[in-house]
Amino acid sequence: MRDAFIKTLIKEARKNKNIFLITPDLGFSVLEEFEEEFPDRFLNVGIAEANAVNIAAGLALSGKIVYVYSIIPFITMRPFEQIRLNLAYMNTNVRLVGVGAGFTYGLLGATHHAIEDLAIMRSLPNMTVFSPSDPWEVSCAIKESVGHNGPIYFRLAKKNEPVISNTKSKFSFGKANYIKYGDDVNILFTGNASVTAIEVYDSLTKDNTRTVNLISIHTIKPFDSNLINQIIQAGKPIFTIEEHSIIGGLGSIVSEYIAESDQNPIFKRFALPDGYTHLVGAQKYLKEKLGFTSKKIIEGIEKLI
């Protein structure tokens, strides 16, 4: 995803001289091509995330379209006061690009785990929150973000994620991306839960006795309210999958819509437990230890339906 981000940003920067990129001393092996081609539109502020956000806000108020790139906990939580006041409150054209969704950086420990960011960022007025499932969605979003008014948070994984979208589909913020169509079960997922969601889909449809809607919810805010209301009214089972805390993310949003509807469909959230882990290890290892695997999710869904 990060490669799709920088390659698309470079293409857009060739067309728009107002695009500016800032990093708080991260992004090595990723950002160099942009820096070399646009040295006057790139700034490494050092390990100073609050300064990065403040500088970005100032540039945005001067007419620039600013992207700030770092690892998720450092781009969302460390400078949160500056994000709240200088980006969200002032509605400035700054795009926070965070990499390392969920346990992507599992080997670096809890300081680098990104399990609360959707809950935090979606609570901010004026903030668009984007959690792509594949590089195609990233590329489309970067293109659309250039002309977007207001701040955006991008929640990216890292690299080598497969393209699962129909690349001929139409993309827009706030509109969900159908990966597969079906009538019997709804699986809504976001971000780097895509591989797990595909495995669950394959298992549920392998004997051809049921069909499944598999939907990438790439925009957490604004949420695709038309889609979720249609799904709820259809009355079919709904399941959400996300590599994020079970509190405050995709599952919480869907449950809010269900709670305010006149329907009571079968519904269950599959996410990370509410707690920090002291374990250190690869992403797959941590997900297995915490029970966030396609096998466990499939067992849970089959039990309910």
Secondary structure as UniProt FT lines:
FT   HELIX           2..15
FT   TURN            17..18
FT   STRAND          19..23
FT   TURN            28..30
FT   HELIX           32..37
FT   HELIX           39..41
FT   STRAND          42..44
FT   HELIX           49..61
FT   TURN            62..63
FT   STRAND          65..71
FT   HELIX           72..76
FT   TURN            77..79
FT   HELIX           80..82
FT   HELIX           83..89
FT   TURN            90..91
FT   STRAND          94..99
FT   TURN            103..105
FT   HELIX           106..108
FT   HELIX           110..112
FT   HELIX           117..122
FT   TURN            125..126
FT   STRAND          128..130
FT   HELIX           135..145
FT   TURN            146..147
FT   STRAND          152..156
FT   TURN            167..168
FT   TURN            173..174
FT   STRAND          177..180
FT   STRAND          185..189
FT   HELIX           191..193
FT   HELIX           194..205
FT   TURN            206..207
FT   STRAND          212..216
FT   STRAND          219..221
FT   HELIX           225..234
FT   STRAND          238..245
FT   HELIX           250..259
FT   STRAND          267..272
FT   HELIX           283..289
FT   TURN            290..291
FT   HELIX           294..304
//
